[in-house]
Amino acid sequence: MDSHGFFHWHNIVLAILLLALAADIVFGLDPLLNAISTIFLVGSMLLVAAVLFLAFAVLFWISVRDLIEDIRTDKQTNIAWRWKFLALAGLFGIFVDGAVGAWNAYQKHIQFSESVEAIPFSGLPVFLLLASYPFKWAEQYFERLRGKSSRRKDRTEK
């Protein structure tokens, strides 16, 4: 007797094949083939969903990591950085509005534009994204003023 025991992979496969043969004899070939195709279809859908989720998680992690590094660099060099949060909130809101609109369009069988219009405050994310640019310009102006005043202060201390 080998050291693998009864629950070795080839014994499990043999048991599954014997169960499939018994199911074929008892229920016929159609239910067996339907069960196999359903198991394959659900398994492949779960695999694709897992791969997509993993890809989105990796992309999100890379984006957040790069954003944190960009903000750290911008803080050290006195470049405007607060506007990025406003822009990201608007961009995230646009994606959420799109997802909710797609769900409403699917559930109510209406056009996508009508389903997005039905979302309360659906224009707010677009407004946030567009408002981030004037906010960036104002922030750059104040950062420039702050940089000039700190340079003057350094000159007077010397």
Secondary structure in CASP SS format (residue, H / E / C, confidence):
PFRMAT SS
TARGET T0000
AUTHOR 0000-0000-0000
METHOD secondary structure of the structure
MODEL  1
M C 1.00
D C 1.00
S C 1.00
H C 1.00
G C 1.00
F C 1.00
F C 1.00
H C 1.00
W H 1.00
H H 1.00
N H 1.00
I H 1.00
V H 1.00
L H 1.00
A H 1.00
I H 1.00
L H 1.00
L H 1.00
L H 1.00
A H 1.00
L H 1.00
A H 1.00
A H 1.00
D H 1.00
I H 1.00
V H 1.00
F H 1.00
G C 1.00
L H 1.00
D H 1.00
P H 1.00
L H 1.00
L H 1.00
N H 1.00
A H 1.00
I H 1.00
S H 1.00
T H 1.00
I H 1.00
F H 1.00
L H 1.00
V H 1.00
G H 1.00
S H 1.00
M H 1.00
L H 1.00
L H 1.00
V H 1.00
A H 1.00
A H 1.00
V H 1.00
L H 1.00
F H 1.00
L H 1.00
A H 1.00
F H 1.00
A H 1.00
V H 1.00
L H 1.00
F H 1.00
W H 1.00
I H 1.00
S H 1.00
V H 1.00
R H 1.00
D H 1.00
L H 1.00
I H 1.00
E H 1.00
D H 1.00
I H 1.00
R H 1.00
T H 1.00
D H 1.00
K H 1.00
Q H 1.00
T C 1.00
N C 1.00
I C 1.00
A C 1.00
W C 1.00
R C 1.00
W H 1.00
K H 1.00
F H 1.00
L H 1.00
A H 1.00
L H 1.00
A H 1.00
G H 1.00
L H 1.00
F H 1.00
G H 1.00
I H 1.00
F H 1.00
V H 1.00
D H 1.00
G H 1.00
A H 1.00
V H 1.00
G H 1.00
A H 1.00
W H 1.00
N H 1.00
A H 1.00
Y H 1.00
Q H 1.00
K H 1.00
H C 1.00
I C 1.00
Q C 1.00
F H 1.00
S H 1.00
E H 1.00
S H 1.00
V H 1.00
E H 1.00
A C 1.00
I C 1.00
P C 1.00
F C 1.00
S C 1.00
G C 1.00
L H 1.00
P H 1.00
V H 1.00
F H 1.00
L H 1.00
L H 1.00
L H 1.00
A H 1.00
S H 1.00
Y H 1.00
P H 1.00
F H 1.00
K H 1.00
W H 1.00
A H 1.00
E H 1.00
Q H 1.00
Y H 1.00
F H 1.00
E H 1.00
R H 1.00
L H 1.00
R H 1.00
G H 1.00
K H 1.00
S H 1.00
S H 1.00
R H 1.00
R H 1.00
K H 1.00
D H 1.00
R H 1.00
T H 1.00
E H 1.00
K C 1.00
END
